[in-house]
Amino acid sequence: MIKQETIDRVRTETDIVELIGSYLPLKKVGRNYRGLCPFHPDRRPSFYVSPERQTYHCFGCGVGGNAVGFVMAQEKLEFPEAVRFLANRLGIEVAEQSSGRNQPLYEACEQATQFFERQLGRSEAGRQYIKRRGLKPETVKRFRLGFAPAGNRLRGEARKRSWSETALVRAGLLVKRDAGLTDYFYDRLVFPIFSVSGRVIGFGGRVLDDREPKYLNSPDTETFRKGYNLYGAFQAKGYIREEVPFLVEGNFDVLTLVDKGINNVLAPLGTALTSNQALLVHRYNRRVLVCFDGDAAGRKATRRALEVLLQCGLEPQMMVLPEGLDPDAYIRKQGKSGFMKLASRAQDLVEFILAGKEFRSVSDERAALRETVGLLRLVSDKTTRELHANRLAVRFKVDKEMLLQQASETGPGYQMPRSSGVLEEKLLAAAVQSRALARDSRDFCFADTLTDKKLQAIGRLVEQLCDDPNFGPALLLDKIEDEDIRRVVAGWTFVERSLPEPNEFRERVRRLRAAWLHRRIVAAHQDGNEREAEILIRERSELLKEATRERSSRR
Ligand SMILES: [Zn+2]
């Protein structure tokens, strides 16, 4: 981990105009700089850089962020790598921090991984199973497969070697039960889950018999969030910039494909694909080959994943496996060459939706058209959308312009919250840009009163960070993990709007808080929760009294 001081120094010493200017020509317009967006085919310059805020934003495709974010997107780097990249440019030495708050968790995961690896060597059932699956020892070693025996053996090992039980509990490997601490995984083959930087952060476990559940993942912990990670990402990351990644469903699909020499494979962790997982793929490659199981469930999962991938700006293609086969079984039957041959026949979006459909009537055709146009709406790249529309127009002999018009009806990206949401967004945008207003917003627990979930997440972060002397959009952007939210915040710094007077700001936030309390009071009454109602009523009346006091003192 890089020390916070280094990150702060890199942030304050980097000049975003100079940085971005070294990638593309920028021209000064008013207080900002403008150029052609490097992230979408841009004919009129719609990409803006603000020297004051140290942010950038594209009015065409909606990308935005700070200097670190720009380097991450442009150089396809992770956050720490991007900080190192910038530090290197500035000649700043990078100070590393070894003992972070999460260090004990990483250690616990590493200790357990080594324990499970040793146990696999000793388990006859485990070894037999690996053999049946046909995995080479190199693959087993590379993915650090292991075996969790029954009988609370991990707990026993932890006591014998005086490992921290607290850390093992935090890592989800030991759980508190009535009988005391118990192993979370037992009698299972164990798949360590690596972070992109190669540390074990969680585990998956598979039974070797018919017990349920067949697969079990570590619970989410401080360092492991299933929706943000992909199985195989660490092992695949050196390959997937050059080769289009395969997205498969199961851990064994990953292992068998890698075993047969296909290294560019990833899998979601037993859950439906999330947008954060899709964005992880997006850091390495815009294209992705979805290769889910060849059954009805697999097709449904593909259809869902397709939407998520399109929304995240990826260009997915779908590989269709014969009925009843998964990638693991297919490659074992057909070999690498058979698998790659099938991959070369992958379907694009339009082909996938139309495949296997019969068109007996006009209404069949209309339904298929509507479904495809609905998906085209999610395609953010205009050219790609047009190419799909072309093919669709030829296929159904309809007007391409009409399709494009329908496909652009509600554009992709962030939707502005309605009615009172506009005011909420305005106020929050002001708080993001001024530390004084941010602290005022905290006085009223502003984040709680926000009705939009995304705004709420930003509001919480504002309240957490507003004591930091470096508070501002650039600092905030470093802390936001969700790409959509980052774009929203970066976009705010380019809206020409003067900040409200502190008094006016307080007054408005207070009114929103009062309205929110009113809604809560009504709800509490309806639920018959008189005690809560009473507390809320008291807070509201104090809020209103305070407002009167402030107003009279201003006169
Ligand atoms: Zn753009």
Residues whose N, C-alpha, C, O or C-beta is under 5 A from the ligand:
A	BS01	ZN	C37 F39 H40 C58 G60 C61 G62
